Amino acid sequence: MNYKEFGFILFVVHYKESIQFYRDVLKLPVRHVQADLTTFDLPHGYLMVEKGGTYANADEKRRHQNPTVIRFDVENVEDAVAELEAAGFSFLNKRLKFDWGTIAVFTDPDGHRIELGQLTNKSGAKKASTYWETPSL
C-alpha cells in the first residue's frame, strides 16, 4: 500500500480551548479550519481536532476514557519543558526517566494525555536504519 501521510483525529468537548491549546501553546501550524474541526500540520501527517468528544476532564483522563497517548518526540525534553513553562504552561510530570528514554507529561483542555519524548536506542519507536534491520513478528 502506498501511504501518503499519517492522520490522528482527536474528538474534544472543549473545542475552542483545544484549538487555542494546539495552535497557541504547542505552536502547531493550522492546515484547515471548518465549523466543527480544525486540522494541524505535523511532521509526516496531521492532527485533526473535532467536536464530539466525551469525558471532558480538567485532570488527565483514565485509560478507559481515552486509551491513547499523543507523544511529540523532541531533541531535548528539558529544553522543551523550559520553553513551555516560560509561556506559563504547567506539567503533570516534567521528567520521567526510563531505559528507553525520558518523557514529560501534560494534558490538553479535555484531559487527553500528551507526552514530550526524548528517546534512546532502546525505544520501541526507534527506526531501523535499513529494511534488513526491521525485526520480524
C-alpha positions as YAML, in Angstrom:
chain: A
units: angstrom
residues:
- id: 1
  name: MET
  ca: [0.00, 0.00, 0.00]
- id: 2
  name: ASN
  ca: [1.23, 3.48, -0.79]
- id: 3
  name: TYR
  ca: [0.57, 5.61, 2.31]
- id: 4
  name: LYS
  ca: [0.69, 9.36, 1.81]
- id: 5
  name: GLU
  ca: [0.73, 10.55, 5.42]
- id: 6
  name: PHE
  ca: [-0.44, 9.74, 8.94]
- id: 7
  name: GLY
  ca: [-3.54, 11.31, 10.44]
- id: 8
  name: PHE
  ca: [-4.78, 11.36, 14.01]
- id: 9
  name: ILE
  ca: [-8.33, 12.50, 14.79]
- id: 10
  name: LEU
  ca: [-9.00, 13.74, 18.30]
- id: 11
  name: PHE
  ca: [-12.59, 14.31, 19.44]
- id: 12
  name: VAL
  ca: [-12.97, 17.01, 22.11]
- id: 13
  name: VAL
  ca: [-15.64, 18.60, 24.27]
- id: 14
  name: HIS
  ca: [-13.80, 21.90, 24.82]
- id: 15
  name: TYR
  ca: [-13.34, 22.69, 21.15]
- id: 16
  name: LYS
  ca: [-12.32, 26.38, 21.26]
- id: 17
  name: GLU
  ca: [-9.94, 25.84, 24.18]
- id: 18
  name: SER
  ca: [-8.41, 22.82, 22.44]
- id: 19
  name: ILE
  ca: [-7.84, 24.75, 19.21]
- id: 20
  name: GLN
  ca: [-6.15, 27.55, 21.15]
- id: 21
  name: PHE
  ca: [-4.05, 24.99, 23.03]
- id: 22
  name: TYR
  ca: [-2.73, 23.17, 19.98]
- id: 23
  name: ARG
  ca: [-2.28, 26.38, 17.96]
- id: 24
  name: ASP
  ca: [-1.01, 28.83, 20.58]
- id: 25
  name: VAL
  ca: [0.67, 26.67, 23.23]
- id: 26
  name: LEU
  ca: [2.07, 23.77, 21.20]
- id: 27
  name: LYS
  ca: [2.55, 26.04, 18.15]
- id: 28
  name: LEU
  ca: [1.18, 23.54, 15.63]
- id: 29
  name: PRO
  ca: [0.57, 25.14, 12.22]
- id: 30
  name: VAL
  ca: [-3.10, 25.25, 11.19]
- id: 31
  name: ARG
  ca: [-3.75, 23.41, 7.93]
- id: 32
  name: HIS
  ca: [-7.53, 23.68, 7.59]
- id: 33
  name: VAL
  ca: [-10.50, 25.13, 9.52]
- id: 34
  name: GLN
  ca: [-14.20, 24.26, 9.37]
- id: 35
  name: ALA
  ca: [-17.01, 24.97, 11.84]
- id: 36
  name: ASP
  ca: [-16.60, 21.68, 13.72]
- id: 37
  name: LEU
  ca: [-12.99, 20.70, 13.05]
- id: 38
  name: THR
  ca: [-9.52, 22.16, 12.75]
- id: 39
  name: THR
  ca: [-6.58, 20.33, 11.25]
- id: 40
  name: PHE
  ca: [-2.97, 20.97, 12.29]
- id: 41
  name: ASP
  ca: [0.19, 20.04, 10.40]
- id: 42
  name: LEU
  ca: [2.53, 17.52, 11.96]
- id: 43
  name: PRO
  ca: [5.78, 16.17, 10.56]
- id: 44
  name: HIS
  ca: [4.64, 13.50, 8.08]
- id: 45
  name: GLY
  ca: [0.96, 13.91, 8.94]
- id: 46
  name: TYR
  ca: [-1.77, 15.84, 10.67]
- id: 47
  name: LEU
  ca: [-3.78, 16.16, 13.86]
- id: 48
  name: MET
  ca: [-7.48, 16.81, 13.33]
- id: 49
  name: VAL
  ca: [-9.31, 18.24, 16.36]
- id: 50
  name: GLU
  ca: [-13.04, 17.75, 16.05]
- id: 51
  name: LYS
  ca: [-16.13, 18.48, 18.14]
- id: 52
  name: GLY
  ca: [-17.87, 15.49, 19.69]
- id: 53
  name: GLY
  ca: [-15.64, 14.22, 22.47]
- id: 54
  name: THR
  ca: [-16.70, 12.70, 25.77]
- id: 55
  name: TYR
  ca: [-15.39, 12.74, 29.31]
- id: 56
  name: ALA
  ca: [-14.21, 16.34, 29.35]
- id: 57
  name: ASN
  ca: [-11.92, 16.47, 32.34]
- id: 58
  name: ALA
  ca: [-9.65, 19.09, 33.85]
- id: 59
  name: ASP
  ca: [-7.37, 16.28, 35.01]
- id: 60
  name: GLU
  ca: [-5.81, 13.52, 32.97]
- id: 61
  name: LYS
  ca: [-8.38, 11.09, 31.61]
- id: 62
  name: ARG
  ca: [-8.10, 7.48, 32.70]
- id: 63
  name: ARG
  ca: [-7.20, 4.86, 30.09]
- id: 64
  name: HIS
  ca: [-10.78, 3.58, 29.80]
- id: 65
  name: GLN
  ca: [-11.86, 7.14, 28.95]
- id: 66
  name: ASN
  ca: [-9.06, 7.73, 26.44]
- id: 67
  name: PRO
  ca: [-6.86, 4.71, 25.65]
- id: 68
  name: THR
  ca: [-4.33, 6.72, 23.62]
- id: 69
  name: VAL
  ca: [-1.38, 8.99, 24.25]
- id: 70
  name: ILE
  ca: [-0.15, 11.68, 21.89]
- id: 71
  name: ARG
  ca: [3.63, 11.85, 22.01]
- id: 72
  name: PHE
  ca: [5.74, 14.55, 20.39]
- id: 73
  name: ASP
  ca: [9.36, 13.42, 20.21]
- id: 74
  name: VAL
  ca: [11.83, 16.24, 20.74]
- id: 75
  name: GLU
  ca: [15.61, 16.59, 20.71]
- id: 76
  name: ASN
  ca: [15.76, 17.64, 24.37]
- id: 77
  name: VAL
  ca: [12.91, 17.21, 26.87]
- id: 78
  name: GLU
  ca: [14.34, 19.68, 29.40]
- id: 79
  name: ASP
  ca: [14.59, 22.43, 26.76]
- id: 80
  name: ALA
  ca: [11.04, 21.77, 25.53]
- id: 81
  name: VAL
  ca: [9.69, 21.83, 29.11]
- id: 82
  name: ALA
  ca: [11.51, 25.09, 29.83]
- id: 83
  name: GLU
  ca: [10.10, 26.65, 26.66]
- id: 84
  name: LEU
  ca: [6.52, 25.73, 27.57]
- id: 85
  name: GLU
  ca: [6.97, 26.75, 31.20]
- id: 86
  name: ALA
  ca: [8.27, 30.16, 30.08]
- id: 87
  name: ALA
  ca: [4.94, 30.56, 28.29]
- id: 88
  name: GLY
  ca: [3.10, 29.85, 31.57]
- id: 89
  name: PHE
  ca: [2.37, 26.16, 30.93]
- id: 90
  name: SER
  ca: [2.35, 23.52, 33.68]
- id: 91
  name: PHE
  ca: [3.13, 19.79, 33.59]
- id: 92
  name: LEU
  ca: [1.82, 16.76, 35.44]
- id: 93
  name: ASN
  ca: [5.38, 15.46, 35.44]
- id: 94
  name: LYS
  ca: [8.40, 17.27, 33.98]
- id: 95
  name: ARG
  ca: [10.75, 14.29, 33.85]
- id: 96
  name: LEU
  ca: [10.05, 10.58, 33.91]
- id: 97
  name: LYS
  ca: [13.21, 8.66, 33.05]
- id: 98
  name: PHE
  ca: [13.20, 5.12, 31.63]
- id: 99
  name: ASP
  ca: [15.87, 2.99, 29.92]
- id: 100
  name: TRP
  ca: [14.10, 3.72, 26.59]
- id: 101
  name: GLY
  ca: [14.00, 7.49, 27.10]
- id: 102
  name: THR
  ca: [12.69, 10.45, 29.07]
- id: 103
  name: ILE
  ca: [9.20, 11.94, 28.91]
- id: 104
  name: ALA
  ca: [7.36, 14.95, 30.26]
- id: 105
  name: VAL
  ca: [3.60, 14.57, 30.78]
- id: 106
  name: PHE
  ca: [0.77, 17.10, 30.44]
- id: 107
  name: THR
  ca: [-2.82, 17.22, 29.24]
- id: 108
  name: ASP
  ca: [-4.85, 19.21, 26.76]
- id: 109
  name: PRO
  ca: [-8.03, 21.09, 27.81]
- id: 110
  name: ASP
  ca: [-10.08, 17.86, 27.57]
- id: 111
  name: GLY
  ca: [-7.66, 15.82, 29.70]
- id: 112
  name: HIS
  ca: [-6.04, 13.87, 26.84]
- id: 113
  name: ARG
  ca: [-2.58, 12.69, 27.91]
- id: 114
  name: ILE
  ca: [0.25, 14.24, 25.91]
- id: 115
  name: GLU
  ca: [3.93, 13.48, 26.28]
- id: 116
  name: LEU
  ca: [7.13, 15.08, 25.11]
- id: 117
  name: GLY
  ca: [9.62, 12.29, 24.48]
- id: 118
  name: GLN
  ca: [13.37, 12.15, 24.19]
- id: 119
  name: LEU
  ca: [14.04, 8.57, 23.12]
- id: 120
  name: THR
  ca: [17.11, 6.35, 23.37]
- id: 121
  name: ASN
  ca: [18.18, 3.49, 21.10]
- id: 122
  name: LYS
  ca: [16.23, 1.12, 23.40]
- id: 123
  name: SER
  ca: [12.92, 2.74, 22.48]
- id: 124
  name: GLY
  ca: [10.30, 0.68, 20.69]
- id: 125
  name: ALA
  ca: [9.76, 3.74, 18.49]
- id: 126
  name: LYS
  ca: [13.36, 3.70, 17.20]
- id: 127
  name: LYS
  ca: [13.51, 3.46, 13.42]
- id: 128
  name: ALA
  ca: [15.59, 0.73, 11.87]
- id: 129
  name: SER
  ca: [18.30, 2.27, 9.71]
- id: 130
  name: THR
  ca: [17.69, -0.26, 6.93]
- id: 131
  name: TYR
  ca: [14.96, -2.63, 5.86]
- id: 132
  name: TRP
  ca: [17.18, -5.55, 6.87]
- id: 133
  name: GLU
  ca: [17.26, -4.41, 10.49]
- id: 134
  name: THR
  ca: [13.46, -4.49, 10.77]
- id: 135
  name: PRO
  ca: [12.56, -7.20, 13.30]
- id: 136
  name: SER
  ca: [10.18, -9.95, 12.29]
- id: 137
  name: LEU
  ca: [6.95, -10.53, 14.20]
...
